[in-house]
Amino acid sequence: MKNTTVLISGASIAGPALAYWLSRSGHAVTVVERAPALRPGGQAVDFKGETHRVVLERMGILGEVRRRQTGGTDQTIVDADGRPLAVLPGAFTGGDVEILRGDLAALLYERTEEGCEYVFGDSITSLTDTAGGVHVTFERGAPRTFDLVVGADGIHSNVRRLAFGPESDHVRFLGYYYALADLDTGPGGGMYNEPGRMVALGGPKSPAFFVFASERLDYDRYDVERHKRILADAYRGMGWRVPELVARLPEARNLYLDSISQVRIGHYARGRVVLLGDAAYGNTLGGFGTGLAVVGAYVLAGELATAGGDHRTAFRAYEEAFRGYAKVARQGGAGSFLAPATRRGIRMRNRLFKSRFLLWSMLRMTDMFATDIELKDYPALTGTSTAT
C-alpha cells in the first residue's frame, strides 16, 4: 500500500475517528494536538438517524456511546420570572443519542491510543508538499516527513491555513458568538431570551450555555480571562438569573468562547493534504458537526483503502461521495434561532414548539439530512461485504 504514514492534526472527534479506521487498514498514524491533554467536558453532541448509527456500529462503539449518553432532556423556555413559556424537546436538541464532547473524545482515544502515536502539547508550523511526502515542522518536536497530512483541527484549522490560505478566505462569520462556562448553577435550569441574547442552564452537571449577537470581536482565542470579560459585557443588564451568572464568571472552572461561523471551501484536498470534519465543512452549532466528522472519517479512510493508498484518487472519491452530504453544513441559522434579534422573533420561535405538525416537520427534515448519503461498505475497514 502506498502512502502509509499519516499525520492527523486534531485529537477531538474527527481526528481519532479517522485514526481508528486508518490503523485498521494498515497505516502508521500520528495524531498531533495543540492542547496538553484531551479536553474534558464541553457541550453535548449528538448522532441522528440510520447513517450515524451504522458507522458507530461498524466502529464497535455504539453501545458504549449509549452507555455514556447524557440522555437529552427537554429544555423549558422561561420568562424573566422563571415561568414556563414553551418546551424545547430533547428529541430536537439531542438527536437519537447525545453524549458530552469530552466523553466521546475520550472513548475514541481509548480505542486508538495503543495503535497510534499521540503527540500532545505541540502544533504544526509549516507544511512543504513534495512529490514524495509532506515535510512538516512543529513548534516543539523535530521536523518529520509523512506521506499524507489530515487537517482535523476544527473550524479554525491550522492545517487549512497553512495549506489553503488564511482563515478569512474560507470562514464566514455569521453574526453571533457562543460560550460554555463550567459554573455550579444549582438545581433546575431553563432557557431564557432577550433580543439577541440567550442563556441556557441544564442543571448542576451541565455548563451554562450562552449565545449572543455581536459585531466581529477582536480577541485572542486562548485568552480565557478576556473571554470572561467579553461575556460579562455582552450579558450585563439582562434579567432572570443572568446577573448571578455574570457575577460568578470569574470563578468559572472552564470557559470557552467562539464565533458562530461557517466554512466555505472549494475543495477538501490540496496535494497530499486533506481536510476532515469542521476544518472542511464546519458550521458552528449547526447540529450536524459530530455526525459529519464521524461519517467523513469513515468515508475518507474507506476511499484511501479502496484506492490502495493512491491519495489523488482517494481524495477525489472522498469529496465526490461527501460534498452532497455535507451540504447541510451550509445551513446557517443556529444563532438567530437560539437568540432571535427581536421580541417578536422570540415569540414566533417559541410558538414553533407548540405546534406538533411544525415540530414533526423539523424532526423529519433533520432525519432526511442525516441519512442523505449512500454509505458504502469498505471491506478493508470492516472485514465485511454488506452494503448499507
Summary of the structure (lengths in Angstrom):
residues: 388
radius of gyration: 20.9
end to end distance: 26.2
largest distance: 65.2
contacts: 1307
relative contact order: 0.17
helix: 39%
strand: 24%
